[in-house]
Amino acid sequence: MAEGVESLIEGSAAAPAGWTAKGAIAAAVAVILAGVYAVEGGYVNDARDPGGATSFGVTEQVARDYGYRGDMRRFPQHCDGPATICADDVYVRSYIAAPGYMPLVEIEPAVAGELIDTAVNMGPRRPNRWYRQTLNALGGARLPDSTAALGPADVEAYRMLRAKLGGSPACIATLDALDARQATEYRRLAAANPKLRAFLKGWLRHRIGNVDRRSCGKGGR
């Protein structure tokens, strides 16, 4: 899988400048995506879910936006064989490259994995804001209260936090803070929309604390 992900990353122009450790980064992305797939599963079409029919976490609307015209039950997970549109491609382009998470995959895959998993579940705007709020609270950064894609200043703020706290402590503190904000949002959504209450226990069970803290501190520069 890592080899296929590597080609998708190169094609997305998401790799950082001077990308010398592309094999390691592709392997980290493959591990992150495997964790997302383990939660999302294959084809699901729950009438209570506003996302509608999904396959490997990709909604039908997103698949159509990417040009897929087939049955969502047969939407491919990997871009192998004749498939040119697949879940891997959607994830790399829409939930890793576009929100600006690729540099964090290199620096701290565990934090990147948390952001990617949350973006797949509820879009990148919320985790982008939570990330900035967390870095401001933990590291004294002065990042804007924005939902925009992460940029160099946001990435540098994490490097500064890591220098202040150390690799693993910075990662664990960031994950804990992001999880707390995410859990609060899930409870708010369930309280505001009775149709979503059926999903609350599953959200809290599978999306909070799902990134192993023992994987912290294994990033690069």
C-alpha positions as CSV (number, residue, x, y, z in Angstrom):
1,M,0.0,0.0,0.0
2,A,2.9,2.4,0.8
3,E,4.1,2.3,-2.8
4,G,0.7,3.3,-4.1
5,V,0.4,6.1,-1.5
6,E,3.8,7.4,-2.5
7,S,2.8,7.9,-6.1
8,L,-0.4,9.6,-5.0
9,I,1.5,12.0,-2.7
10,E,3.9,12.8,-5.6
11,G,1.0,13.4,-7.9
12,S,-0.7,15.7,-5.4
13,A,2.3,18.1,-5.1
14,A,1.8,17.7,-1.3
15,A,5.3,16.7,-0.5
16,P,7.4,19.3,1.3
17,A,10.3,20.9,-0.4
18,G,13.5,18.9,-0.2
19,W,11.4,15.8,0.4
20,T,14.2,13.2,0.9
21,A,12.4,10.8,3.3
22,K,9.5,10.2,0.9
23,G,9.5,6.5,1.6
24,A,9.1,7.0,5.3
25,I,6.4,9.6,4.9
26,A,4.5,7.4,2.5
27,A,4.7,4.6,5.0
28,A,3.4,6.9,7.7
29,V,0.5,8.0,5.5
30,A,-0.3,4.3,4.7
31,V,-0.4,3.5,8.5
32,I,-2.7,6.5,9.1
33,L,-5.1,5.6,6.3
34,A,-5.2,2.0,7.5
35,G,-6.3,3.2,10.9
36,V,-9.0,5.4,9.3
37,Y,-10.2,2.5,7.2
38,A,-10.4,0.3,10.2
39,V,-12.9,2.7,11.7
40,E,-14.8,3.6,8.6
41,G,-15.2,0.1,7.2
42,G,-16.5,-0.5,3.7
43,Y,-19.9,0.4,2.2
44,V,-22.4,1.9,4.6
45,N,-25.8,3.6,3.8
46,D,-27.5,4.6,7.1
47,A,-30.6,6.7,6.6
48,R,-29.9,8.5,9.8
49,D,-26.5,9.7,8.5
50,P,-26.6,13.0,6.7
51,G,-23.6,11.9,4.7
52,G,-25.7,9.3,2.9
53,A,-24.0,6.4,1.2
54,T,-20.3,6.0,1.9
55,S,-17.6,3.6,1.0
56,F,-14.3,3.5,3.0
57,G,-15.5,6.8,4.5
58,V,-15.9,8.6,1.2
59,T,-19.4,9.9,0.7
60,E,-21.1,9.5,-2.6
61,Q,-21.1,13.3,-3.2
62,V,-17.4,13.5,-2.7
63,A,-16.8,10.4,-5.0
64,R,-19.0,12.1,-7.7
65,D,-17.0,15.3,-7.3
66,Y,-13.9,13.3,-8.1
67,G,-15.5,11.9,-11.2
68,Y,-16.6,8.5,-10.0
69,R,-19.8,7.4,-11.7
70,G,-20.2,3.8,-10.6
71,D,-22.0,2.1,-7.8
72,M,-20.7,3.1,-4.4
73,R,-20.7,-0.5,-3.3
74,R,-17.9,-1.0,-5.8
75,F,-15.9,2.2,-5.1
76,P,-12.3,1.1,-4.9
77,Q,-10.2,1.5,-1.8
78,H,-6.9,1.6,-3.7
79,C,-5.9,2.9,-7.1
80,D,-4.6,-0.4,-8.5
81,G,-5.5,-2.1,-11.7
82,P,-7.8,0.0,-13.9
83,A,-9.0,2.2,-11.0
84,T,-7.9,5.9,-11.3
85,I,-10.3,7.2,-8.6
86,C,-10.2,5.6,-5.2
87,A,-10.4,6.2,-1.5
88,D,-6.6,6.6,-1.1
89,D,-6.6,9.3,-3.7
90,V,-9.5,11.2,-2.1
91,Y,-7.9,11.0,1.3
92,V,-4.4,12.2,0.1
93,R,-5.8,15.0,-1.9
94,S,-8.7,16.3,0.2
95,Y,-7.8,15.3,3.8
96,I,-4.0,15.4,3.8
97,A,-2.7,17.8,1.1
98,A,-5.5,20.3,0.9
99,P,-5.8,21.0,4.7
100,G,-2.0,21.4,4.9
101,Y,-1.3,18.2,7.0
102,M,1.5,16.7,5.0
103,P,4.4,18.6,6.9
104,L,2.9,17.3,10.2
105,V,3.1,13.7,8.8
106,E,6.8,14.2,8.7
107,I,7.2,16.0,12.0
108,E,4.7,14.1,14.1
109,P,2.6,11.4,12.4
110,A,0.5,10.8,15.5
111,V,-0.8,14.4,15.5
112,A,-1.2,14.4,11.8
113,G,-3.2,11.1,12.1
114,E,-5.5,12.7,14.6
115,L,-6.2,15.6,12.3
116,I,-6.7,13.4,9.3
117,D,-9.1,11.1,11.1
118,T,-11.1,14.0,12.3
119,A,-11.2,15.7,8.9
120,V,-12.5,12.4,7.3
121,N,-15.2,12.3,9.9
122,M,-16.4,15.9,10.0
123,G,-14.4,17.9,7.4
124,P,-11.1,19.7,8.0
125,R,-12.5,23.1,9.1
126,R,-13.1,22.1,12.7
127,P,-9.8,20.3,13.3
128,N,-7.9,23.1,11.7
129,R,-9.4,25.6,14.2
130,W,-8.9,23.2,17.2
131,Y,-5.3,22.7,16.2
132,R,-4.6,26.4,16.3
133,Q,-6.5,26.8,19.6
134,T,-4.5,24.0,21.1
135,L,-1.2,25.3,20.0
136,N,-2.1,28.7,21.4
137,A,-3.2,27.2,24.7
138,L,-0.3,24.8,25.2
139,G,2.6,26.7,23.6
140,G,1.7,30.4,23.8
141,A,1.4,30.6,20.0
142,R,-0.6,33.5,18.5
143,L,-2.2,31.7,15.7
144,P,-5.5,33.1,14.3
145,D,-8.8,31.7,15.2
146,S,-9.2,30.3,11.7
147,T,-10.6,27.2,9.9
148,A,-8.3,27.7,6.9
149,A,-5.7,25.2,5.8
150,L,-2.6,24.9,7.9
151,G,0.4,26.9,6.7
152,P,4.1,27.3,7.7
153,A,3.3,29.4,10.8
154,D,1.0,26.6,12.1
155,V,3.6,24.0,11.5
156,E,6.4,26.1,13.1
157,A,4.2,26.5,16.2
158,Y,4.2,22.8,16.7
159,R,8.0,22.7,16.3
160,M,8.2,25.3,19.0
161,L,5.9,23.4,21.3
162,R,8.0,20.3,20.8
163,A,11.1,22.2,21.7
164,K,9.4,23.5,24.8
165,L,7.9,20.2,26.1
166,G,9.8,17.5,24.3
167,G,8.7,15.2,21.5
168,S,6.4,12.7,23.3
169,P,4.9,15.2,25.9
170,A,4.1,17.7,23.2
171,C,2.4,15.1,21.1
172,I,0.4,13.6,24.0
173,A,-0.7,17.0,25.2
174,T,-1.8,18.0,21.7
175,L,-3.7,14.7,21.2
176,D,-5.5,15.0,24.5
177,A,-6.5,18.6,23.8
178,L,-7.7,17.8,20.3
179,D,-9.7,14.8,21.6
180,A,-11.3,17.0,24.3
181,R,-12.5,19.6,21.8
182,Q,-13.7,16.8,19.4
183,A,-15.7,15.0,22.2
184,T,-17.3,18.3,23.2
185,E,-18.4,18.9,19.6
186,Y,-19.8,15.4,19.2
187,R,-22.0,16.0,22.3
188,R,-23.1,19.3,21.0
189,L,-24.1,17.9,17.7
190,A,-26.0,15.0,19.3
191,A,-27.8,17.4,21.6
192,A,-28.8,19.7,18.7
193,N,-29.9,17.0,16.3
194,P,-31.9,14.0,17.7
195,K,-31.1,12.0,14.5
196,L,-27.4,12.1,15.4
197,R,-27.8,10.8,19.0
198,A,-27.6,7.2,17.7
199,F,-24.1,7.9,16.6
200,L,-22.7,9.5,19.8
201,K,-21.5,6.4,21.5
202,G,-19.8,5.1,18.4
203,W,-18.1,8.5,17.8
204,L,-16.8,8.6,21.3
205,R,-15.7,5.0,21.3
206,H,-14.0,5.0,17.9
207,R,-12.8,8.5,17.3
208,I,-11.7,9.7,20.8
209,G,-8.5,8.3,22.1
210,N,-8.1,6.2,18.9
211,V,-4.5,7.5,18.2
212,D,-2.1,5.4,20.3
213,R,-0.1,7.7,22.6
214,R,2.8,5.2,22.4
215,S,3.3,6.3,18.8
216,C,4.1,9.8,19.9
217,G,7.6,11.2,19.4
218,K,8.4,9.2,16.3
219,G,8.5,12.0,13.8
220,G,11.3,13.6,11.9
221,R,12.6,17.1,11.8
